[in-house]
Amino acid sequence: MPERANLGLFGRDLADRPGYSGRHAAVFHRQAFEMSPDDAPVRHVPVLGREAVEALAPRDGGIYVDGTFGAGGYSRAILKVPGTRVIGIDRDRTAIAGGFDLVDSSGGRLTLVEDRFSNLADVCAAQGITAVDGVVMDVGVSSMQLDQSERGFSFRLNGPLDMRMGQDGPTAADVVAKASETDLANIIYIFGEERHSRAVARAIVAARKEAPITTTRALADIVSRVVRSKPNEIHPATRTFQALRIFVNEELDELHAALVAAEQMLKPGGRLAVVSFHSLEDRIVKNFLNERGKRGGGSRHLPEVDQALPSFEILTKRPIVADDEEVADNPRARSAKLRAAARTDAPAQSETASFDWPQLADVMRGG
Ligand SMILES: C[S@@+](CC[C@H](N)C(=O)[O-])C[C@H]1O[C@@H](n2cnc3c(N)ncnc32)[C@H](O)[C@@H]1O
């Protein structure tokens, strides 16, 4: 991947090898991270990294949560500001392992934790931190995850049908084996926005009666038989794979829970910056900020005097998108959107949205 020009805070790029000796990485089991040099994470260009970190406005003495550590691009940029402290979270332990060198070179300013970002308040509490100056998230799958066939995210590479970012919970193969035809159709329609979701679900159920669907290739072939695409269109399995990935990782619930946690953890004036990659994610961020950015978001049935005050001031009336240069460098940046907000001194609002999309636990329970 080409080196990006004029990256500002991102001037130095990613470490070339994983480190195994993170002094602060006490939350996970060290031996599980030992990887051969061939397993070193591939380089990853952080999308909208400069803009996201600028929105965070890191300052000397500030404490920041990087909820999606990945290859550490955002954390590295924050750490360039002297006196900052970063709590880097990722549910993918290979991402955490890849950050050990940065932990070592940070002089005690970077702590890495393998966890879900929805748990960011507990993660901070375990470090004795009760309030933070910024929370940044660059949500979705990383290019390292997509590029490793054994992770099972890609229909272009054959591998086990896994798709889990973390190590826990059912795999995509488990979902494809267990979910009812109706649940599969709903999952593929809601999280993949696939018009042919019913036909895909029917084809999966028919195929699994013949043999278990355990590889990315097998699933991509099944989908390709019922979803046609023209040569210049996206691969027919794109939407089905996206749907299963979002569902298996409970990505939308995670995102909403993390926004709620950030609202509780941010100090007045603290910044929230979220980069998302598709409309489903962006809608969650946009709706959350719109709700929290106006009076009464928490209790619209109360008289105006009793209504909650805005807990966020929205800093991006319209989302920031990547410029042509960044898109030319990194095609993934095309659909990226950054939204940012500053925490006010009003209390966190209590109302949390409820979503009616399929839930992983229910589907796996057969309910
Ligand atoms: C797009 S990458 C982030 C790249 C990062 N900004 C960088 O500069 O390298 C997204 C990362 O977030 C992680 N992730 C996604 N959802 C998560 C969640 N709910 N909790 C924790 N980590 C998550 C993924 O494992 C992945 O490593």
The ligand as an SDF file (V2000), in Angstrom:
LIG
                    3D

 27 29  0  0  0  0  0  0  0  0999 V2000
  -11.0190   -0.2770   10.9890 C   0  0  0  0  0  0  0  0  0  0  0  0
  -10.0870   -1.0730   12.2160 S   0  0  0  0  0  0  0  0  0  0  0  0
   -9.3740    0.2190   13.1610 C   0  0  0  0  0  0  0  0  0  0  0  0
   -8.0920    0.7240   12.6000 C   0  0  0  0  0  0  0  0  0  0  0  0
   -7.3860    1.7030   13.5000 C   0  0  0  0  0  0  0  0  0  0  0  0
   -8.0720    2.9780   13.5950 N   0  0  0  0  0  0  0  0  0  0  0  0
   -5.9690    1.9470   13.0320 C   0  0  0  0  0  0  0  0  0  0  0  0
   -5.5600    3.1100   12.9740 O   0  0  0  0  0  0  0  0  0  0  0  0
   -5.2710    0.9840   12.7380 O   0  0  0  0  0  0  0  0  0  0  0  0
  -11.3430   -1.6370   13.3140 C   0  0  0  0  0  0  0  0  0  0  0  0
  -10.8280   -2.4120   14.5110 C   0  0  0  0  0  0  0  0  0  0  0  0
  -11.8470   -2.3570   15.4850 O   0  0  0  0  0  0  0  0  0  0  0  0
  -11.9850   -3.5990   16.0900 C   0  0  0  0  0  0  0  0  0  0  0  0
  -13.3610   -3.6770   16.5590 N   0  0  0  0  0  0  0  0  0  0  0  0
  -14.4900   -3.6800   15.8150 C   0  0  0  0  0  0  0  0  0  0  0  0
  -15.5680   -3.7570   16.6050 N   0  0  0  0  0  0  0  0  0  0  0  0
  -15.1090   -3.7750   17.8800 C   0  0  0  0  0  0  0  0  0  0  0  0
  -15.7420   -3.8340   19.1470 C   0  0  0  0  0  0  0  0  0  0  0  0
  -17.0730   -3.9180   19.2700 N   0  0  0  0  0  0  0  0  0  0  0  0
  -14.9700   -3.8160   20.2460 N   0  0  0  0  0  0  0  0  0  0  0  0
  -13.6160   -3.7460   20.1440 C   0  0  0  0  0  0  0  0  0  0  0  0
  -12.9570   -3.7130   18.9670 N   0  0  0  0  0  0  0  0  0  0  0  0
  -13.6970   -3.7240   17.8480 C   0  0  0  0  0  0  0  0  0  0  0  0
  -11.6570   -4.5960   15.0250 C   0  0  0  0  0  0  0  0  0  0  0  0
  -11.2160   -5.8080   15.6000 O   0  0  0  0  0  0  0  0  0  0  0  0
  -10.5650   -3.8700   14.2510 C   0  0  0  0  0  0  0  0  0  0  0  0
   -9.2860   -4.2320   14.7120 O   0  0  0  0  0  0  0  0  0  0  0  0
  1  2  1  0
  2  3  1  0
  2 10  1  0
  3  4  1  0
  4  5  1  0
  5  6  1  0
  5  7  1  0
  7  8  2  0
  7  9  1  0
 10 11  1  0
 11 12  1  0
 11 26  1  0
 12 13  1  0
 13 14  1  0
 13 24  1  0
 14 15  1  0
 14 23  1  0
 15 16  2  0
 16 17  1  0
 17 18  1  0
 17 23  2  0
 18 19  1  0
 18 20  2  0
 20 21  1  0
 21 22  2  0
 22 23  1  0
 24 25  1  0
 24 26  1  0
 26 27  1  0
M  CHG  2   2   1   9  -1
M  END
$$$$
